[in-house]
Amino acid sequence: MNAFNVSATLNIFRLIAKPSLCLPHATISTFNQLPVPLNSAFGKYKNVDIRAVVLDKDNCFAIPHSNTVFEPYEDKFKRLREAYPGRRLLIVSNTSGATSIDPEGKLAAAVTQATGVTVLPHSTKKPGCGPEIMEYFRQHPETGVTRPDQIAVVGDRLTTDVMLANMMGSYAVFIKDGVVPTEETSVFARMEQRLGDFLIKRGYEAPDPSSPFEQ
């Protein structure tokens, strides 16, 4: 069982104050619909310059609790690695790499070995680990990332992955249908999607991805 996500709970208050934080800049059905490179996913925005991509794992490109890329997504994953080589592609998961669940980093190491992509060790779960993500890119200037709006976050949850992107000032790509959600995940995902649909009908839009980090 996953450890309680204190970060998500505390950030509910942030969401109440600013509901648009859970709205994505682009929505796709599954990982296979992800455009590569990602700039074209954000056609309504000007001067998009995505230099790095942060990927969720479970129900994004992998079956929950699996370390490997879901077989139908392998070609897309390969293309993404080619477009964002080396440290420009980063996996940030609330299971593998979160120190409350994976304190010795064994799960993170297994995912890195299976995918060839670095998994970020982080002490704060999504959506609150933005500072740790930015510190990672600051430590690796070869990625070319100097601002959060040069990062796209891809994931299947509005209140973790999408909120993470918006709190950072990055772009958010929401994977609406995922891979094979568990019953628990699908319940929360359906609730989030209803909230998102309600906000859009009320005229809310995702924040512009240029806000200062952790505004």
C-alpha positions in Angstrom: 0.0 0.0 0.0 1.3 3.5 -0.9 2.2 5.8 2.0 -0.2 8.6 2.7 0.5 11.6 0.3 0.8 14.5 2.7 1.9 16.8 -0.2 -1.3 16.2 -2.2 -3.5 16.7 1.0 -1.8 20.0 1.9 -2.0 21.3 -1.6 -5.8 20.7 -1.7 -5.9 24.1 0.1 -3.9 25.6 -2.7 -6.3 24.1 -5.2 -9.3 25.6 -3.4 -7.7 29.0 -3.6 -6.8 28.6 -7.3 -8.8 25.8 -8.9 -7.1 26.2 -12.3 -4.0 24.6 -10.9 -5.5 21.1 -11.8 -6.2 22.0 -15.4 -3.8 20.7 -18.1 -2.4 22.6 -21.1 -3.0 19.6 -23.3 -5.0 16.4 -23.0 -4.4 13.1 -24.8 -6.1 9.6 -24.4 -3.0 7.4 -23.9 0.8 7.7 -24.0 0.8 6.6 -27.6 -0.9 9.9 -28.6 1.9 12.0 -27.1 3.4 14.2 -29.9 7.2 14.0 -30.2 8.7 16.5 -29.8 6.2 17.9 -27.4 6.2 21.6 -28.6 3.3 20.8 -31.0 1.1 19.6 -28.1 0.8 23.3 -27.0 -0.3 24.9 -30.2 -2.4 27.7 -28.6 0.7 29.0 -26.7 3.4 31.2 -28.3 7.2 30.6 -28.2 7.0 27.1 -26.7 10.4 25.7 -26.1 10.3 22.3 -24.3 13.8 21.2 -23.5 13.0 18.5 -21.0 10.2 16.1 -20.1 9.1 14.8 -16.7 7.2 11.5 -16.9 5.0 9.9 -14.4 5.3 6.1 -14.4 2.2 4.2 -13.2 -0.6 4.3 -15.6 1.3 6.7 -17.8 3.8 4.6 -19.7 3.7 1.5 -17.5 1.2 -0.8 -15.9 0.9 0.1 -12.2 3.6 -1.5 -10.1 5.5 -2.6 -13.2 9.0 -1.4 -13.9 8.9 -1.8 -17.6 7.4 0.2 -20.4 3.9 -1.2 -21.5 4.7 -3.1 -24.7 2.3 -1.2 -27.0 4.1 2.0 -25.9 7.7 0.9 -26.5 8.1 2.6 -29.9 6.7 5.9 -28.6 9.0 5.7 -25.5 12.0 5.0 -27.8 11.1 8.1 -29.9 10.7 10.2 -26.7 14.2 9.1 -25.5 15.7 10.0 -28.8 14.0 13.5 -28.9 15.0 14.2 -25.2 18.2 12.2 -24.7 20.2 11.7 -21.5 19.0 13.8 -18.6 16.5 15.7 -20.6 14.0 12.9 -19.9 13.3 12.3 -16.2 10.9 9.9 -14.4 9.2 11.3 -11.3 7.0 8.7 -9.6 5.2 8.7 -6.2 6.1 5.1 -5.9 9.6 4.5 -7.4 11.9 7.2 -6.1 9.7 8.7 -3.4 11.9 8.3 -0.3 8.9 7.6 2.0 8.2 4.4 0.0 11.6 3.7 -1.6 14.1 4.9 1.0 17.0 2.9 -0.3 16.2 3.7 -4.0 15.8 0.1 -5.0 12.6 0.6 -6.9 14.0 3.7 -8.6 17.1 1.7 -9.6 15.0 -1.1 -11.1 12.9 1.3 -13.2 16.1 3.1 -14.4 17.6 -0.2 -15.4 14.4 -1.3 -17.2 13.8 2.0 -19.1 17.2 3.6 -19.4 15.8 6.8 -17.9 16.8 8.4 -14.6 14.3 8.2 -11.8 14.4 11.2 -9.5 14.8 10.5 -5.7 12.5 13.0 -4.0 11.5 13.5 -0.4 8.2 15.3 -1.1 5.6 13.5 -3.1 3.9 15.1 -6.1 2.6 17.7 -6.5 5.0 19.3 -4.0 8.4 18.1 -5.4 8.8 20.9 -7.9 11.8 22.4 -6.1 13.6 19.0 -6.2 12.9 18.7 -9.9 14.3 22.2 -10.6 17.3 21.5 -8.5 18.0 18.3 -10.6 18.0 20.4 -13.8 20.1 23.1 -12.2 22.7 20.4 -11.3 22.7 19.2 -15.0 23.0 22.3 -17.2 23.7 20.1 -20.2 19.9 19.8 -20.4 19.6 23.4 -21.4 16.8 24.0 -18.8 17.0 27.4 -17.2 13.3 28.1 -16.6 10.4 25.9 -15.5 8.4 26.8 -18.7 11.0 24.8 -20.6 9.7 21.6 -19.0 6.7 19.5 -19.8 5.2 17.2 -17.2 3.3 14.2 -18.5 1.0 12.1 -16.3 -2.4 10.7 -15.6 -3.5 12.5 -12.4 -4.9 16.1 -12.3 -4.2 16.7 -8.6 -0.6 15.3 -8.7 1.0 15.5 -12.1 -0.9 18.4 -13.6 -0.8 20.4 -10.3 2.9 19.8 -10.1 3.4 21.3 -13.5 1.3 24.3 -12.8 2.8 25.0 -9.4 6.2 24.9 -11.1 5.2 27.1 -14.0 5.7 24.3 -16.5 3.4 22.8 -19.2 1.1 19.9 -18.3 0.1 17.0 -20.5 -2.8 15.0 -19.1 -3.2 11.3 -20.1 -6.9 10.9 -19.6 -7.4 7.1 -20.1 -4.1 5.7 -18.9 -3.1 2.1 -19.2 -5.0 -0.2 -16.8 -6.0 1.8 -13.7 -6.6 -0.1 -10.5 -10.0 0.3 -8.8 -8.7 2.7 -6.2 -6.9 4.8 -8.8 -9.9 4.9 -11.2 -12.2 6.1 -8.4 -10.0 9.1 -7.6 -9.2 9.7 -11.3 -12.9 9.8 -12.2 -13.5 12.3 -9.3 -10.7 14.5 -10.6 -11.9 14.4 -14.2 -15.4 15.4 -13.1 -13.8 18.3 -11.2 -11.8 19.3 -14.3 -14.8 19.1 -16.6 -16.8 21.2 -14.2 -14.1 23.9 -14.0 -13.7 24.1 -17.8 -17.5 24.5 -18.1 -17.2 27.4 -15.6 -14.6 29.0 -17.9 -11.5 28.2 -16.0 -8.2 27.6 -18.0 -4.8 26.3 -17.1 -2.4 29.0 -15.8 0.1 30.3 -18.3 3.3 28.3 -18.0 5.5 31.2 -17.2 4.6 32.0 -13.6 7.6 32.3 -11.2 8.6 29.0 -9.6 6.4 28.1 -6.6 4.4 31.3 -6.9 
